[in-house]
Amino acid sequence: MEGRMGKQTKESLRRFFTEKRNQLDPKIVRNTSAKIVQHLLHHPIYQNSNTLMVYLSFRNEVDLTLLIENAWQQRKKVIVPKTNPTNKQMVPYFIQSWNELEEGNYGILEPLICDKNPFPIDQIELVLVPGLAFDQEGYRLGYGGGYYDRFFDRYRKLPYLIGVAYDFQLVQHLPRDDHDYSVNEICTEKGCIKL
């Protein structure tokens, strides 16, 4: 776990962790992602959840492909967010195959919505949350758009939130704002840490 980040700004931390993650070798990303996915697959919350929201990785984020395919095999409902840059909102959609995705905003794969209705957020039991970094209290450093915070604002009672990260993305403390949400656990290649 990285040490205390001091008084660094969120922007300088974003640059630092983005650069560090972008330097990862593709083989390291693949192997480390597979270890993290194994921890998630054996997690009781994942095993007992019928509906989960995932992210689709880009730029060396932890790759959840194997978990998504396992969820489909287990007949779980896989929910993927579609972003709306105009109002900075994420809208969840149920997908059943890779064919239901297209490159969307920011170059990230997103659901082809066509005539689909958004998935009811109160039916999502587990959300796997990406981040550039997480701290010991579960607060995350995202890309700065506030999409996840605004998404979580819509809940009366939050689903279970698991941050997904490489071990080097864990730090003692991150700067935070009043509107920031924390996750319940963080899963890395070393295991899952309940907070």
C-alpha positions in Angstrom: 0.0 0.0 0.0 1.4 3.4 -1.0 2.1 5.8 1.9 0.2 8.9 2.9 -0.3 11.2 -0.1 0.1 14.4 1.9 -1.4 17.6 0.6 -1.3 16.6 -3.1 -4.3 17.8 -5.1 -6.7 15.4 -6.7 -5.4 16.5 -10.2 -1.8 15.8 -9.4 -2.8 12.4 -7.9 -4.8 11.6 -11.0 -1.8 12.4 -13.2 0.5 10.2 -11.0 -1.8 7.2 -10.9 -2.8 7.4 -14.5 0.9 7.5 -15.6 1.8 4.6 -13.3 -1.1 2.5 -14.5 -0.4 3.3 -18.2 3.1 2.0 -17.8 1.9 -1.5 -16.9 3.0 -4.2 -19.3 -0.1 -5.9 -21.0 1.0 -9.3 -19.6 1.1 -7.8 -16.0 -2.4 -6.3 -16.6 -3.8 -9.7 -17.9 -2.2 -11.8 -15.1 -3.0 -9.4 -12.3 -6.6 -8.9 -13.5 -7.0 -12.7 -13.5 -5.9 -12.9 -9.9 -8.3 -10.1 -8.9 -11.2 -11.7 -10.7 -10.5 -15.0 -8.9 -10.9 -13.2 -5.6 -14.1 -11.6 -6.8 -15.5 -14.9 -8.1 -15.0 -16.5 -4.7 -16.4 -13.6 -2.8 -19.7 -14.5 -1.0 -21.3 -11.2 -2.1 -20.6 -11.9 -5.8 -21.8 -15.5 -5.4 -25.0 -14.5 -3.7 -25.8 -11.5 -6.0 -28.2 -12.0 -8.9 -27.6 -8.6 -10.4 -24.4 -6.7 -10.6 -23.1 -3.6 -12.3 -19.7 -3.8 -13.8 -17.4 -1.4 -15.7 -15.7 -2.2 -19.0 -12.0 -1.6 -18.6 -9.9 0.7 -20.7 -6.3 2.2 -20.4 -5.0 -0.7 -18.3 -7.8 -0.8 -15.8 -8.3 -4.1 -14.1 -10.0 -6.2 -16.8 -13.3 -7.9 -15.6 -13.9 -9.9 -18.8 -13.6 -13.3 -17.1 -15.9 -12.2 -14.3 -18.5 -10.9 -16.8 -18.4 -14.2 -18.7 -18.8 -16.1 -15.5 -21.7 -14.0 -14.5 -23.5 -14.7 -17.8 -22.8 -18.5 -17.3 -24.3 -18.2 -13.8 -27.3 -16.5 -15.3 -26.7 -13.3 -13.3 -27.9 -10.0 -14.7 -24.9 -8.0 -15.9 -25.5 -4.2 -15.8 -23.2 -1.8 -17.7 -23.4 2.0 -17.4 -23.8 4.3 -20.4 -22.5 7.8 -19.8 -24.2 11.0 -20.8 -21.5 13.8 -21.0 -24.2 16.5 -21.3 -25.6 16.0 -17.8 -22.6 13.9 -16.5 -24.9 11.0 -15.5 -24.5 7.2 -15.9 -27.5 5.2 -16.9 -27.5 1.4 -16.2 -28.5 -1.1 -18.9 -28.8 -4.9 -18.8 -26.7 -6.7 -21.3 -26.5 -10.4 -22.2 -23.5 -10.5 -24.6 -20.6 -8.6 -26.0 -22.6 -7.9 -29.1 -24.7 -5.5 -27.2 -21.8 -3.0 -26.8 -20.3 -0.3 -28.9 -17.6 2.2 -28.3 -19.1 5.1 -26.5 -18.1 8.3 -24.8 -14.4 8.5 -23.8 -13.6 5.5 -25.9 -15.1 3.1 -23.4 -17.4 0.2 -24.5 -21.0 1.1 -23.6 -24.4 -0.6 -24.1 -26.2 -0.2 -27.5 -29.4 1.1 -26.1 -31.7 1.3 -29.2 -35.1 0.6 -27.7 -33.9 -0.6 -24.3 -35.1 1.0 -21.1 -32.7 1.7 -18.3 -32.3 -1.0 -15.7 -34.0 -0.1 -12.3 -31.1 0.9 -10.0 -32.9 -0.4 -6.9 -32.5 -4.0 -8.3 -28.7 -3.7 -8.5 -27.2 -5.7 -5.6 -23.5 -5.2 -6.2 -21.5 -2.6 -8.0 -17.8 -3.2 -9.0 -16.2 0.3 -9.0 -13.1 1.3 -10.9 -10.8 4.0 -9.7 -7.3 5.5 -10.1 -6.7 5.0 -6.4 -8.5 4.0 -3.2 -7.7 4.8 0.4 -8.0 2.9 3.7 -11.4 4.2 4.3 -12.7 3.2 0.9 -12.7 6.6 -0.7 -11.8 6.6 -4.4 -10.0 8.8 -6.8 -11.8 8.7 -10.1 -11.2 10.6 -13.3 -12.8 13.8 -12.1 -16.2 13.6 -13.9 -18.2 12.7 -10.8 -20.2 10.1 -12.7 -20.1 7.5 -9.9 -20.9 10.0 -7.1 -23.9 11.3 -9.0 -25.0 7.8 -9.8 -24.8 6.8 -6.1 -26.7 10.0 -5.2 -29.8 8.5 -6.8 -30.0 5.7 -4.2 -31.9 5.7 -0.9 -30.0 2.6 0.2 -26.7 1.9 -1.7 -26.0 -1.6 -3.1 -22.8 -3.3 -1.9 -19.8 -1.5 -3.4 -16.5 -3.2 -4.2 -13.6 -1.1 -5.4 -11.4 -3.0 -7.9 -7.8 -2.0 -8.1 -4.2 -3.0 -8.4 -2.4 -3.1 -5.0 -0.2 -0.1 -6.0 -3.5 1.9 -6.2 -4.1 1.6 -2.5 -3.0 4.5 -0.3 -3.4 5.6 3.3 -5.5 8.7 2.6 -6.9 10.6 -0.3 -8.3 14.1 -0.4 -12.1 14.0 -0.5 -15.1 16.2 -0.9 -18.4 16.1 1.0 -20.2 14.5 -2.0 -17.6 11.6 -2.4 -18.8 8.1 -1.6 -16.7 5.2 -0.1 -16.8 1.6 -1.1 -17.5 -1.3 1.3 -14.5 -3.3 0.2 -11.5 -3.1 -2.1 -10.3 -6.1 -4.1 -6.7 -6.3 -5.4 -4.4 -9.1 -6.5 -3.6 -9.7 -2.8 -7.2 -10.2 -1.8 -10.3 -8.3 -0.7 -10.1 -5.8 2.2 -13.4 -5.1 4.1 -13.5 -1.6 5.3 
